[in-house]
C-alpha cells in the first residue's frame, strides 16, 4: 500500500511519525462523550429503536435520544467496547455516545479511530470496571483533513465489510460443524454406526478446501443401516438396534461415588474443576490448583481415572467430560454428577452417550428451576441408557473418536483463520487511521 510523501515526528512515542499535513490532537478537542440515559428493562416500551448497553444491543424502545449515525462506547462492565448505529438509538447509562453534533470529525472516521485506541486497557473504578471520560479525553488522535477523513472512512468501510463477510461465513461453518459432530454422536450411540453417513453438504464447505466426505459415502438424503431394529420400549425414543439393552443409568454406573468429608484439613491440596473449566470438546481447559481451605464450598466430588462428569445445572451448556488418565486429588463442583462405570459399559462410550441429544434432552425434561434448571442426582440415576453388546461398544468408540477428531480439526483450522482475519482487520484500521499507509481521496 502507498505511503504519504513526507512524515513528521508526532512527539508521541507510541505513535511515532505521522503524515506532515496531519495534526495531532487530544480526543477532547475532537469530540464530546455524552452520558447515556437511565432506562430499566421494565421501562422499555418496545418498538423499533435499539437500546444499547456497553456490550451492544440489549433491547428495544419507542424513542431515541441520539441523532444518526452514532458511536456508542462502553462505560461500565464491557468498558471501552465500541459499537456503531446508522440510525438513532437509546444508549443507556452504562455507556457514552457521540453523534454528529458532538464531534468536529467525520463520525465514521472517528469510529475507526476509537476502535484502534484500546480504550478497554485501563479502568479507574475499583468496583464495577469502568472507563474514565477524562482518560478517554486525554488519548492522542492523529487528525487529517476532512477530505482525508472521508476517504479513510470509505476505504475502511469497503475493506472491513469484506473481512466481516468472511468472518460471518467462518462462524456459520463452525456452527454447522458443531451440529454435524453432535449428529454423529447422537446417531452412533442410539442407532449404531451408519455404513454411509451423510457428509458435510457440498454447498456448505465454505472458505476452506474441505477434504472428501467426512464419514465416507455419498450425499443421498437417507442413511441405510445394516443393523436390524427393534422397539426400544421407550415411547419417545423409537427403535434401537437388535441386541442393545435399555438400562437405567444407576445399573451401569455409580452416580457420585465419592466426596470429600467434613474433616479434610484446610491445607489439603486439590485440583478443582468447575463448569467454566470444561470446553465444548469435552476437555478440561485447566484445573485450578488450590488449598481446600481456599476452595469454594461446592468443591466436593472426587474424580478417578475413567470417570465421566456431566453438569446437572444448565445441562444444555453441555459441560460434559471424560477422564482417561488419573490425576491425584482431582475434585469437581457439586454442579456435576460423577459417573463411575461398571463392567457393563465402557467409560468412553458412556461419555459419548451422555453427550447425545437423547440424554441431554432427557436431563432437561427432568430438570426443575427457571434461571438455573437442575436435575436431582436420584432422578438422573433413573434415566434410561442404551447399552450395545461389548464388541459393538469398541467399534462405536473408535468410530466416534475418528469422526469427532475430524470435525474438531476442521474447526480449529477455521478458528485459526478467523483469528488471523481479526488481527489483519485491526492492523489495517490502525495503520490507516495513524497514517502509516495512505488511501486515495477519490
ROKOL-485768 format. One record per residue: residue in one letter; x, y, z of N, C-alpha, C in turn. Coordinates in steps of 0.05 Angstrom, whole numbers, plus 5000, padded with zeros to 4 digits. Layout:
AXYZXYZXYZ ...
This chain:
X501749765000500050005000501850255000 X500650474991502150734989502750845016 X504851025016505451185040505251475032 X505051645052504951935047507752035039 X507952255023510552345013512452425036 X511352565056513052655078511752605105 X513452555125512452505152513952695171 X512752725195513952885216513652725242 X515352795261515252675288512752775302 X511052595312508652675326509152775354 X511552715364512152795392510952595412 X509652385402508452175419509951915413 X511251795434513051575430511651335416 X509251255425507951025414506851065386 X506351325379505251395353507451425332 X509651525339511851565321511251785300 X511951735275511551935254508651935244 X507752165236505152195223505552355197 X503652345179503952505154504352805161 X505952935145506753215150504353405153 X502253355137499953545137498053495160 X498353265174496453195195497053345221 X494953395236495253505263495153265283 X496053325307495853125329494353265352 X492053155359490353285379489453085400 X488753195424487453025444484452985436 X483352755444480652695436478652915445 X479253045468477353235479476953475460 X478953525442478653745423477253665397 X476653405395475353295371472453215376 X471853115400469253005405468553035435 X465953035440464953035468463552765473 X464252635495462952385502460552455521 X458152405510455752455525454952205541 X453952245565453052015581450351915570 X450051645569447551525563445551585585 X443051515580440851565600439951315613 X438851345637437751115652435251015638 X435150755634432750625622432750335631 X431150275652431050005662429549825642 X429949555645428549375627425549405629 X424549455653421649485657420549735642 X422249935640421350195627421550185597 X422749985586422949965556420349895544 X419350065527416650035516416449855492 X418649765481418649615456418349805433 X418949715410418849885386421149835368 X421850025351423949985331426650105338 X426850245361429250375369431050195385 X433450145376435349975391436250105417 X436249955438437450035464440249915465 X442250085470445049995471446049995499 X447249775508448849765532451749765525 X453449715545456349715540457249505520 X455749285518456649065501454949045475 X453449255468451849245444448949275449 X447249175431444349205433443349025456 X441749145474440648995497437549005497 X436249135478433349135478432349335458 X429749395459428349575441426749775457 X426350015446424750225459423250385437 X421450555447419750705428420950975419 X423051075433424151325426427251325429 X428551505415431451515415432351765431 X434851785437435952025450438352135434 X438952015410441252095394440252175366 X442152315353441852355324443052115310 X443352125284444651905270446852015252 X448851845246449451595260450651645287 X451251435302452151475330454151265337 X456251345352458251165364457451115393 X457450875402456950805430459450685442 X460250785465462650695479461950585506 X462750335512462150215538463450375560 X461950445580462950595603463250425628 X461450235632461450055655461249765644 X462349575659462149295650464149245627 X463049225603464749195579465849465571 X467349595588468249865583470249875560 X469950095544471750125522470849985496 X468849815498467849685474466349895456 X466949885430465850085412463649955394 X461350085394459149995376458350235358 X456850175337456150375318453250335308 X451750545306449050525296448550725273 X447450635251446850815229444350975234 X442750895254440151025259440151125288 X438351315294438151405322437551175341 X438651195366438350975385438151085413 X438150905432437950975461440250845476 X442550985479444650875495443950915525 X444250695541443550715569445850825586 X445450845612447350985629449950835635 X450350595623452850465625454650535601 X453850725585455350795561455751095559 X457651165541457851435529456951415500 X456251645488455651635460456651895447 X457051875420457852105404456152095379 X454652305374453252325348454252565333 X453352625308454652835292454753105305 X452953175323453053445336455153455358 X456353225365458353215387461153175377 X461653205351464353175341464953365318 X467553445315468453605293469353435269 X469553175274470653005253468452845238 X469252715217467452525204466852295223 X464352245229463752065251464551775244 X464351695219465151425212468251395215 X469751605207472651605211473251585241 X471751735257472151735286471651465298 X469651325288469051055297471450875293 X472850885270475150725265477550815283 X477751075288479851175306479451055334 X477051075344476450975371476850675373 X476250535351476550245351479550165353 X481250345346484150285347485550385372 X484050515390485250655413485550485438 X484650245439484850065462483850205487 X481350305486480150435509479450245532 X479649985526479049785547481449705563 X483749835559486149755573486449855601 X485150075608485550195635482850255647 X482450185672480050255686480750405712 X479050585719479550755743477650695766 X475950505763474050435784474850175797 X474650165823475449925838473249725841 X470649815837468449635839467749515812 X465649615799465049535772467049665753 X468449505736470349625717469149845701 X470650065697469550295683471550455667 X470650605647472350775631472051065640 X474251185649474151465656473951645632 X472051835632471852015609474352195607 X475552275629477952435628480252275616 X480452015622482451855610482051845580 X479551795571479051785542479652055529 X478952275542479452545530482452595527 X484152475543487052515542488352355520 X486952165507488152005486488852175462 X491152115450492052265426490852155401 X490052335383488752255358490252395335 X491252235315492352365290489952475275 X490052735267487752865257488252975228 X487352825208487652915180485453115172 X485653215147483653395137480953255134 X478753405132476153295129475953105104 X477153195082477053025058478452755062 X480752765076482152515082480652345101 X479352465120477652315139475552155124 X474252295105472152165089473351935072 X475651985060476951775044477751535061 X478751585085479551375103477051215111 X474851355118472451215126471351045104 X471251155079470250995056471950755050 X474650785052476450565047476050345067 X475950425093475750215114472950095114 X470950245107468250125104468349895083 X469649945061469749755039471349505048 X473649555059475449325067474349165090 X473349305111472349155134469749005128 X468149105109465748965102466448695090 X468548685073469348435061470448245082 X472048355100473148185121470848075139 X469048245146466748165163465047955150 X464747965124463247755109464647485112 X467347495109468947245112468647145141 X468747315161468547235188465747105194 X463747225182461047125185460746845173 X461946805149461946545136463346335154 X465646415164467146235182465446155206 X464046355218462346305241460146105234 X458946135210456845955201457945675198 X460345645186461445385181462045245208 X463145395227463745275253461245175267 X459045325265456545245277455444995263 X455844985237454944745222456544505230 X459144535233460844315241460144215269 X459444395287458544315313456044145311 X454144235294451744085290452243805279 X454143795259454743535247456143345267 X457943465283459243305304457243185324 X455343355332453343275351451443065339 X450843095313449142905300450542635298 X453142635292454642385290454642235317 X455042385339455042265365452242145372 X450142315368447442225375446541985360 X447241975334446441745317447841495325 X450441515329452041275334451341145361 X450641295381450141185408447141105411 X445441165392442641095394441740905371 X443140915349442340755325444640575315 X447040615325449340465315450840625294 X452940505283454640635264453340605236 X452640825223451540815196453740745176 X453340565158455440495138455940725118 X453940895113454341105093453141365105 X454341475125453241725137453541955117 X451742155121451842385104454242555111 X455742655090458042825095457043115098 X458943295102458243575102457243655075 X454843785073453743855046455844015030 X455943955004457844074987457644374986 X455244474988454844764987455644915012 X456244765033456844885059459844865066 X461544795046464344745053465945005056 X464745225048465645485056468345565046 X469845705062472345835054474645645051 X474645445068476845255067476345035046 X478444905037478044685019477744435036 X475144355039474644125057475643875044 X476343675060477243415050474743275039 X475143035028472942875019470942835042 X468542735036466542705056467642595082 X466742725104467942665130467642385139 X465442265131464841995141464441795118 X465341865095465041685072462241685060 X461941545039459241515027458441745009 X456141734998455141944980453542154995 X452242324980450742544992447742504988 X446842254989443942204987442542295012 X439942305010438342415033438142205055 X437941955049437541755070440141635080 X439941485102442141345113441341055117 X442640875103441940595105443440475130 X442040295144443240165167443439865162 X445739745170445939465168444639325191 X444439465215443339345239440339325237 X439239095246436339075248435439225273 X433039325271432039495292429739365307 X429239455332427039355349425939595364 X423639565375422439775391423939795418 X424640035425426240085449424640045475 X422040065473420340055497420140325510 X421540525499421340805509419640955488 X417341055497415341155478416541365459 X418141545469419141765452421941715441 X423041475446425641405435425441265408 X423341105405423040955380424740705379 X425840635356427240385352430140405360 X431240185369434140155374435139905361 X437739865357438739625344438039375361 X437539155347437138895360439738825374 X439438715399441738645415442538855435 X441539095431442139315450440139295474 X441039355497439439355521438739645530 X436439675542435739925555435939885585 X437640045598438040015627437940295639 X437240305665437440545680440440615685 X441040865685443840955689445040835715 X443440805736444440705761445340415760 X444440265739445239985736447839955718 X448740175706451140155690453440335701 X452740515720454740685732453940775760 X455940815777455440915804455441225802 X453241345811452941635809453941765835 X455941935832457142085855458241885876 X460241725868461141505886462841605910 X464241835907466041925928465842225931 X466042315956466142605962467942655985 X469142895986470742976009469043006034 X470142916056468642936082469043206094 X467743246117467843496131470443536147 X472043326150474443346167476943386151 X476743446125479143486108480743726119 X483343696122484943926131484844166111 X484844406122484644636105487044666086 X489344546093491744566076492044336057 X489844176054489843956035489744066007 X491643985990491944095963490143945944 X488544095928486743975909487144105881 X486143965861485844085834482844095830 X481844345826478944385825477944445797 X475744305789474544355763471644455767 X471044685756468344795756467244775728 X464644845725463444825698464845005678 X465945235686467245415668469845295657 X470945085670473444965661473044755639 X470644685633470044475613469344605586 X470744545565470244675539468244505522 X467644605498465644475481466444205471 X469044155471470043895461470043685484 X469143755507469143575530471843545542 X473543745539476243745551476343945574 X478143895592478544075615480644285606 X479844535604481644745596483844775617 X483144765642485144795663483744725690 X485144565706484244515733485744705752 X484444825771485645025788486944895812 X489544935816490944835839490445015863 X489444915885488845075908488744905933 X488845045956488444905981485444875987 X484744656000481944606005480644836021 X482244956039481145186054480445426037 X481645446013481145675995479045605974 X478245345973476445255951473545335958 X471945365937469045415942467845175957 X465745235972464445025988463344795971 X462844845945461744645928463844455917 X466444505923468644335914468744075931 X467243875923466843635940467343365926 X466543345901466343075888469142985877 X469842745883472442635876472342495849 X474442545833474642435806476942225806 X476342005793478441795789478641745759 X480741585752481141515724478641375712 X477941445688475641325673472941425682 X472941625700470341745708469341935686 X466741975685465342155667463842355685 X463942615678462442815692460442945673 X458143015684456043155669454843365687 X454543605676453443825692450443765697 X449643795722446843755729445344025730 X446844245727445644515727446044625698 X443944715686444144825658445644625640 X444644375639445944165624446044225594 X444244405585444244475556446844605548 X448444705567451044815560453144595554 X452444345561454044105554456844115566 X456944185592459444155607459743865615 X460843705596460943415600463843335593 X465043165609467843095604468442805613 X470642705602471542435607474442445616 X475242285636477942295647479342025642 X480742005619482041755613484541705630 X485741915641488141895657487541955687 X489241855704488841915732490342165740 X489242325758490542565768489942585797 X491942615813491542605842489942845852 X488242795872486742995886485043175867 X483843055847482143205829479343215839 X478343455843475743495855474043665836 X471443595834469643755817467443875834 X466144075822463944215835461544025838 X459944075859457443925863455343995841 X456044185823454444235800454744025778 X456543835783456943595766455943345779 X455043155763454742885773457142725763 X458342565780460642395773459542115768 X460242005744459241745736461641555735 X461641345751463741145751462640885741 X463540795718462140575704462740305717 X460840125713461239845719462439705695 X462539435695463739295672461639245650 X459239365653457139335633457639505609 X458839745613459239935591461940065594 X463240115571465840245571465440545578 X467340655593467140935602467041135579 X468641095559468641275536465941275521 X464741035519462141025507459941165523 X460141135550458241275567458541575564 X461041665562461641955557460242045531 X460541895510459241975485456141965488 X455141765502452241745505451141985520 X452442065542451342295557451542555542 X453242565522453442795505451242795483 X449942575479447942555457445542735463 X444242815441441742975444439742825461 X439542555457437642395471437942425501 X440442405511440842415540440642695551 X441742895537441543175546438643255547 X437043185527434243255527432743115550 X433642865557432442725580432942875606 X435442975609436143125633434543385634 X434343525612432943775612429943735618 X428843525608425943465613425443405642 X427443325656427143255685428443455703 X429343685692430543895709428344085719 X428844195742426944385753428444655759 X426844875759428045135763427845295737 X427945565740427645745717430345855709 X431646005726434146125718436345925715 X436445725734438545525733437245245736 X435945145714434644885716436744665722 X435944495741437844285750436344025755 X437743805754436643535758437743425784 X435943295799436743155823438342905816 X440342835832442142605826440542345825 X438542315843437042065842435242045817 X434242265808432742265783434542205759 X436942335760438942275739439541975738 X439941855761440641565762438541395750 X436041495748433841335737433341365708 X434941535695434541585666435541345649 X434241295626435041055610437641095595 X439140885593441640865578441440635558 X442440675534442540465514445340335516 X445240065518447839915522448139715499 X449939775480450439575458452039335469 X452139125454453938895461456838995462 X458438855478461138935483462838975458 X462438785438464038815414463339065398 X460739145399459939385385460839645400 X461139625426461939865441464639965432 X466539785429469239875420469139995392 X467539875374467339975347466140265347 X464040305363462840575364464740775375 X466240705396468240885407470340965386 X471340765373473440815352472340995330 X469840935322468541095301468241385310 X467141425334466641705343469241855350 X471241715359473841845363474841955337 X474641805316475541885290473942115279 X471242095281469542295269469742565284 X469742555311469842805326472542935322 X474642775319477342895313477243045287 X476042935266475843065240474443335243 X472143325256470543575259472143775276 X473343685298474843865315477243985301 X478643825285480943925270480144135250 X477844095236476844285217476144545231 X474844525254474044765269476544925278 X478544775286481044915295482345075272 X482244955248483345085224481745345219 X479145325220477445555214477745765236 X477845685261478245875283480946015281 X482945865272485645985268485546195246 X484146125224483746315202482246565212 X480146515228478546735239480346925256 X482046815273483846975289485647145272 X486747025250488447165232486947395218 X484547345210482947555197482347785216 X481747725241481247935261483748095266 X486047965268488548115272489148295248 X488648185224489148345200487248585199 X484748545206482748765206483648985225 X484448905249485349105269487849255260 X489749105249492249225239491749415216 X489849345198489149515175488049775185 X486149765204484850005215487050185228 X488750055244490750215259492650345240 X493650205219495550315200494350545184 X491850525177490550725161489950985177 X488850945201488051185217490451325229 X492751195230495151335240496951435218 X496051395193497551495170499951335162 X500251095172502450925164502150835135 X499750825125499150775097497150985087 X497151035061495451245050493251125033 X490951245034488751165017488051394998 X487051334974486351544955483851694964 X483851954958481552114967479252104946 X479751994922477551994902476351714900 
